[in-house]
Amino acid sequence: MPPSKVSAALARARLGVTSIVFFTVAAAAPETVVGGGAVSGFAVSGVTGIPLGYLAIALILGLFAIGYVTMSQHVENAGAFYAYVAKGLSRVAGTAAGGLALVSYLMILASLLGGFGVGAAAFVQQISGVEVSWWVLSAAGLALIAVLGVLRIDVNGRVLGVLLLAEVAIILVYDAAFVSAPSDAGVVLDTLNPAQLMTSAAGVILVIAFTGFIGFENSTVLAEEAKNPRTVIYATYISLVVIGGLYSLSTWAMTVATGPDAIVSQAETHSTELLFVLAGQRLPGALVTIGSALYVTSLFAATLSFHHVCARYFFALGREGIGLRWWGTTSSRTSAPAAGSLTTTAIVAVVVALVAVTGLDPITYLFFWGASVGALGVLTLVLLTSIAVVGYFIRERDHGHGRWRTAVAPALAAAVLAVVLVLTVTSFGTVLGVPDGDPAAWALPLGFVVVLALGAGWGAVLKRFRPETYARIGMGARATTVQAGAEPADVH
């Protein structure tokens, strides 16, 4: 690993719009969501409106993004949610958000790594007949990601770009095949009927759809390394359009291939193989094999992207003294957050090892549950950030933006996101696929309440006993210039 140094900032001006789009869309893992998350959603929930759900969530998050990217022009911090909440609500709330972000993203990262191991093991067996333990391939993937994690961020962007373009291309080929050879029902739009959001299934549809968008918000995590503030704005909107459009199109195309009335039963029968079963009925076997390989690389690309996110959150908290100061160190050759990357690797390795040693099913308890619970945490952060945007611009009156971008849009987004969060929590048992009354349905969401409480408690401790550190909360690269006892005007 390259030597490290204490640093107040990451590498500057290395990422353009295209690179950031690669990071954010790769984190969303298009083929994994379409072939895995959406199909599992059909099977577990029994609802057919998931294609509509992706469109609805894209619109909701588009509304959220209006205030989100506006604030990104004023707050530049690798710990995006943490900093936004600190500056818009309070520093104590910021430490709570920082803890929630780390736990949520680490859970998502571990889930993706577990899914990669299982998917890679299945692919190896498919093409060679050799059985390899899933955790061996997860470990191999993590070792490669650990190396990439301390290289230049733009090098990682090129790696993600190649993998992402390949998986998007194969998905579009599959979509064309499904629509050109539909079921006996023909090319119908039943699964896009807005009336489905007026039924009792609306909560489950929106929850499953939101999980597929986790990662779109990561554009602001890369703001310190972007070429300019507008780079982040363009990348965020492009990512939302690409993700929302691709998910909705591809899941709808699958329902065309099976017939709207048969998608649930087909998903229950074939599970995450459904995408490739349908493709195999319409395309040459070589394209199906390529798609299976790209499903594995999709998981790898998403894992790599979230590794960078976790490393930068560790860096942000370490630089400002909220966590270990060592976290705020970077490689002297690449300016990558080396300490944060190593910490991320170590934590995820322990999680995967525990699942392997205990013999738990990695698909159910690591991949599916981990992603679902992590998504709940991110949804909470998105809601808090919407409220924080309003709070920030109420205080910062001389900002040069209209009320729509600084108050109306984020307030509307907060109201809608609050409804989605309530629906998520109340239907969480269904999302997890557990029976009524199962403790997991309430214990896992309650765990995030505990994380928020602990984070807020740590913020209160800093305020009382370490005022110099408290004054740096949310300051980003400016944190090292804040003196003891200082009370910056833009946080409280």
N, C-alpha and C positions, 0 to 999 in steps of 0.2 A: 504493500500500500504506500502511496506517496506520503512524504512527511507532511505534518500539519502545522498550522500556526493559528493563533487567535486572530480573528478577523471581525470587522464590523459589517462587512458586506460580502455578498457573493459576486461572481463575475458579472460585469456589466455588459449590456448591449450585445448579447450573444444569440438571442432568440427572436426570430421574426414571427409573423402571423402564422405561416405554414408550420413551423416547428411547434408552436404552442398548440395549434389545432391537432397536430399529431399526438402530443402528450395527452390532451384532454379527451379526444375521441378514443385513443388507444386505452386509456383508463376505463372508459365505458365498456370496452371489449365487445364490439358489435356482434361478432359471430357467436361469442359465448352467451350473450343476452338472447339473441334470436334462437339459437339452437339449444340453449340450456335454460336460461331464466324464464323466457316466455313459454316454452314447452312445459316446464315444470309448473308454471303458473296456470296454464290450461288444465293440467292434470290434477293439481292439488285443489284449486278453487272451484273447478267445474264451470267457470264462466267463460264466455266466448268473446267478450268485449275488450280484450287486452289490446288489440290494434288501436281501438279508439282511445284507450287509456294513455297510450304513448303520445298521441296527438294532444290530449288534454293536458298532460304533464308538461309537454313542450311549451304550450301556451302559458301555463302557470309560471314555469321557470323563466320564460321570456319576459313576463311581467316583473318577476323578481330581478332579473338581470339588469333592468333599466336603472334601478337604484344602485345595484351591486357594482356595475362597471363605472357609474358616475362617481361613487366613492373611491373606486380604485385609482382615480386621477388625483386623489388627495391623500390616500393612505397606501404606501408602498411597503409591504412587509411579507416575508416568506411565510409567516404564520397568519395567513389571511383572515380566517374567521376569528381567530383569537384577537388580532389587532383591531378588526372592525368593531367587534363587540366592546373591546376596551375603550375605544375612542367614542363610540356612539352611546354606550350605556354607562359603564363604570369600569375601573381597573379590576375591581373584585369580580365583576361579571366576566371580564376578560380572562382572568386566570381560570375561572370555571369553564369557559368556552375552550381554552387551551387544553385543559385536561380531557374534556369531552372529545375534542378533535383528535387528540393522540390515540385515545382508546378506540374510537370509531374507526379511524383509518388503519390502525394496526390490526383490528379484527377483519376488516375487508382485505387487507394485504395477506394475512394468514389464510383466509378463506380461499383467495385466488391461488395461492401457492399450493394449497391442498388440492384444489381442483385441477391445477396444472399437473401435479403428480399422478392423479388418478387418470386424467385424460391421456397423458403421455404413456402410462403403463398400458392402457387399453390399445393405443395406437401401435406400440411396439409389439404387443401380442398379435394384433390384427395382421401386421405385415411380415412378422417373423415367426410367430408361434411361441416365442419365448416369454415366460412370465417373469416380470420384474415387480418387486414391491413398490407401491406408490410412493412411499416415503423416501426411497432411494432416489427416485427421479425428482421429487420435490427438493431434496438436498442438493442434487446436481444443479437444478435450476436456480436455487438460492445462491449457490457458490458463484455461478456466472453473473447473477444480478449484483452480488456483493462487489465483484470486480467492476462492472459497469457503473455502479453507484458512486465510485470515486474518480471516474473519468470526466472529461469535459461534458457539460450539459448538452452542447450542440452535437456531440458525437452520439449521445443517446437519442437525440431527436432524429438523427438519420436512421438509426436502427429501428426506432418505432415507426418511422415513415414507411420503410420498406415492408415491414410486417403488416401495417395497417392497410396500405394500398392493396396488398395481395388478398387480405381477407374480405375487404369491401368488394373487390372485383368478383370473387367467387360467390359472395352472397347475391350480388346482382345477377350473375349468371343463373343461379338457382331460382331467383325470383322470376326471371323471364321464362324459365322452363315451367314453373308452376302455373303461371298465368296463361301461357300458350297451350298447356295441356291440363285444363281444369277438371274437376270431378264432374259427375253427371249434373250437379246443381248449376254448373256454369260459372261465369265470372260475375259474382254477386257482391254487394257491399253490406251485407247484413251485419258483419262484425264491426262496421264503422258507424252503425246507427246511433246517433246521440241519445236516443231514448234509453239506452242501457245505463247511462249515468243518472237516470231518474229512478233506478231500482235499488233494492237492498244490496245488490252486488257492487254498487259504486265504490264503496270503501276498499274492497279487495282489489278491484280493477286498478284503482289509483295507486294503491300501495305497491302492487307488483310492478306497475309501470314506473313508479318513481325509482325503484331499486335499479332499473336499467340506466338511469341517468347519473348515477353516482360517478363522479369524476369530471363532469362538465364544469364544476365550480373551481377546478384546479388551475385554471388559467391565471387567476390572481396570485396563486402561490408562486408562480414564476415571474411575477411583476418586476422583481429586482433584477432579473436577468433578461428582461425584454428590451428590445431596442428603443421603445418609447411607450408612454402610457396608452396611446391609441392602439398599439399593437394588441394589448390585452383586450380592449373593447371589441375590436374586429374579430379576434380569435374566439371570444366567448360567444358571440352571436352566430358565427359560422359553425362552431361546434354544436350549438343547440339545434340549428337547422339540419345539420348532417345527421346527428343522432336521432332526433325526433322523426325526421323524414324516413331514414333508413329503417328504424325499428317498426314504424307503423306500416310502411310498404311491405317489409319482409314478413312480418307476422300475418298481415292480411293475405299475402300471397300464399302462405302455408294453409290458411283456411280455405282459399280457393282450390288448392290442390286436394284437400281432404273433403271439402264441403263444410259449410259452417256448422251443420248439425253433427258432424263426425269428428271435429277437431279435438274435443275433449276425450272421447274414447280412444282415438288414435294416439293422443299424448299419453294416456294411461297405459296403453299397450306397448308403445315403443320408447317411452321416456325420452331421454336426451338424444336418442338415435333417430328420432322422427325426421329431423331435417335431412339426414343422409338417406334414410329409407325412401322418402319422397323423391329426393334427387336421383337415387338409384333406379327408380321406376321410369325416369325420363331422360337421363343423361348417361354417357359412357362411364364405365367403372373408374377410369383414370381420374375423371373430374370429382368423383365421390371420394376417392382416396386423397386427392389434393385438398378437398374441403375438410376431411378429417384431420389432416396434418395442420391445416391453417386454424382449425378449432383449438389445437394445442398451442400454436404460436400466438393465437389471440389471448389465451390465458397468460402466456408468458409476457406478452406486451403489456397487458393490464397490470400484472404483478410488478414489472419494472417501473411502470409509471407511478403506481402507488408507493413503491419503495422511495422514489424521489420525493413524493409529497411528505411521507413520514419523516424522512431525513431532514427536510426543510423546516418542518414544525419543531423537531428537536433543536435544530440550529437556532430558530427564532427564539425559543424559550431559553436556550442556554445563553445566547448573546445578551439577552436582557436580564439575566440573573434569576429568572423564574425557576429554571431547572439547574442542572449541573453546568457550571461554566465551561466544562470541557466540550459540551455539546455545541458550543458556539465557535468551534474551530473548523478551519477549512484546509484543504490540500494546498500546499504552497505552489504546486505545478498546475493544478486544474481549477482551483478555487471551488471545488465541490465541497459540500458539507460532510467531510470525511467522518467526523465523530458521530454525527447524527446517522450517517449511513451504517456505520459499524453497530451502533446501538440498535437500530432497526433490524439489522440482520440477526443479531443475537436474540432479540425478543421473539422474533418470528420463528427462529430455529427451535427455541424452547417450546413454543406452542405446538409446532408440528411434531416434535419429539414426544410430547405428552400424549397427543392423540394417537400416535403410532404405538407407544408403549402400553397404553390403556386398552388398545384394540377397538376404540370407537370407530364407527362408520365415518370415514372422512368426507363422504359426499353429504350425508345428512347433518352431522354435527360440526363439521369444519367449513365445508364449502357453502351449503345452503343456509344453515343457521348463522354462521359467521357473517355472511353477506347481508342477510336480512336484519340482523341486530345492528350491524355497522351502519346500514342504510337508515335505520331509525335514529341513530345518533346524528347522522349528517342532516336528516330532515329537521331535527331539533335545532341544529346550528344554522341552517338556512332560515328558519323562522326567526331565531334570535338576531340574525344579521339584518333581516328586513326591518325589524324594529330599531336596530342600532343605526341604520341608515337615516331613518327619520330623526332620531335623537341627535345624530352628528350634525345634520344640516340645519336643525333648529338653532343650535348654538353657533355654528359657523355661518353667519348670515351673508358675509361678503364672499360668496362662492361662485357667482356668475352663472348659476344654473336655474332653470325654471322650476316652479312648484310641482309640475308633473313628474319630473325626474327625481326630485329630492323629497317629496312628501306624498303625493297622491298615489303614484305607481307602487312605491315600496309599502305604503300603508295597505293598499288593496292586496298586494302580494302577501303581506303578513296575515291578513284576515283569511284569505283562501288557504294559505299554508297551515294556519291554525286548525281549520276544518280538516285538512288532509291528515294532520298529526293526530287529531282525535280519532278519526276513522282508522288510522293505522294502529293505534294503541288498542282500540276496542275490537279490532279484527285480527290482532296479532296471532292469536291461537290458530286461526284459519290459515294465515300466511305461513306459519311454521308447520302446519299440517298435523297439529297435535289435537287430541280429543278435548271436548269441553271440560273445563275444570283442571286441566293440566297446569301445574305450578309454573312451567316455563313461560306460559302466556302472560303472566304478570310479573314474575321474578326477573326476567331479562329486561323489560322496560324499567322496572324499579331500580335495576343496577345503574342505569344512567342517571337517575335522580341522586343516587349515592355519589357517583362521580362528580356531578355538578356541585353537590354540597361540599365534598372534599376540596374541589378546586376553589370554590368561593371561600372556604375556611382558610386555605393557604394564602389567598389574596388578603384576607383580613389580618393574618399573622404578619405578612410583609408590611402592611400599612402601619401596624403597631410597632414592630421591632426592627424592620429594615426599610426605613423610608426612602433611602437612596435607590434601592432596588425597585421599590413600589413606584417611584417617580419615572422609571424607565419603561414601565409596562406599556406595550403597544407602540413603542417609539421606533422600532426597526433599526436601520443603520445609524440613526441619530442617538441611539440609546447610550453609546459610550461618551457622548458629549454632555449628558445630563448630570449635573452635580448634585451632591447630597443636599437634601432639603428643597430641591427645586420643585416647583409645581407647574409643569407645562400647562399652557392654556387650553391645549386641545384634548386633554384627558382629565378625568377627575376621579 
